[in-house]
């Protein structure tokens, strides 16, 4: 995998004056060389997208749906090739990379389905008041304009799909900007879109470096920004464009709560297994990874050794090996940051129960207990294979502990009690509550997003389509209703 990869400018391949290399974080090998667009090429892409806004919005639904289904079908045909690419450029274990391709297939298929039933309109009689006699309102949703989709490195294909597919479904042109560490997966989407009959200019994939993004973000011809990434970057984007519509999918420090009624050996084995898996999948580089385990005192002493054993059983190694559960982080610098946070916690009095070792860009799956409340790892998103474990007395303290965070993306609650499940849903200040499992579950068609500093707005196909559009009312007069 050492070819030079062109970017996609208004539906066609292009190269600029410079390139950059993408390396595998596990062994440092070159994955590919990627072309970087010039300022003039970026301008051409933006102008093309802006010029096609009306044309694309008027494209028949069946044309958009056909294109989306085509991408889904081609992703299936090329699943293994694309999964190997994701694993190579991201460091993601191959089994998780295959799963990511499958999820991207679903995103495009769901978007095709929604495109066919989207925007059919809602009729409302207005003669419920005398002033509305003979009048009817028809409400439809209209694209707000060009979408600038900014994708992260941790799910380079699927989170690109979550930007691109809903935009195509509603007929909104999109410029996709992939993460510099993992651009090639997004460029594959360009290959597949180029096989469709979508209008020229309705999509581009621009491998723009981060330091050149402010001008693109502030361009008035791009009224919608959909960003997935870190909180500081996301809020800096929003602050820089106060009149634009921004959807921000940001960080979290996902909590898994294990309550007293979840007490059988089978229950605790399941909880420990799910916690261990989803604190470490993707190398912990998921905003809904398990970072905090909050266990009732009634089950804590039996749960803790099960969690430690399950974490220690995670297989760390070459992401290309099908037996590997935990691969490297995206870079050695990322692993060093995780190492420094764990070392800080241990020096402050935390107990290291598993892991705590770094080998290049790989950090061993780690469990910490007795973590002081003021250390970095207790307050911030670690984005690495580390979890902390805390004992609490009862449901109220457990829920208060979940909420004692500036983040609020998702939480998992291990309980069998339906009343407790509804209380959790009401009490927990998060975008999603998962009962009987870790907080790391996401169905790609459901609304997904956070509360507090975990973001603004919602993704999930239909919900992103809502986000990219606004309601426009047509009032008909003089009707015989």
Secondary structure, 3 states (H helix, E strand, C coil): CCCEECEEECCEEECCCEEEEEECCCCCCEEEEEEECCHHHHHHHHHHHHHCHHHHHCCCHHHHHHHHHHHHHHHHHCHHHHHHHHHHHHCCCHHHHHHHHHHHHHHHHHHHHHHHHCCCCEEEECCCCHHHCCCEEEEEEEECCCEEEECCCCCCCHHHHHHHHHHHHHCCCEEEECCCCCCHHHHHHHHHHCCCCCCCCCEEECCCCHHHHHHHHHCCCCCEEEEECCHHHHHHHHHHCCCCEEEEECCCCCEEEECCCCCCHHHHHHHHHHHHHHHHHHHHCCCCCCCEEEEEHHHHHHHHHHHHHHHHCCCECCCCCCCCCECCCCCHHHHHHHHHHHHHHHHCCCEEEECCCEECCEECCEEEECCCCCCHHHHCCCCCCEEEEEEECHHHHHHHHHHCCCEECEEEEECCCHHHHHHHHHHCCCCEEEECCCCCCCCCCCCECCEECCEECCECHHHHHHHCEEEEEEEECCCCC
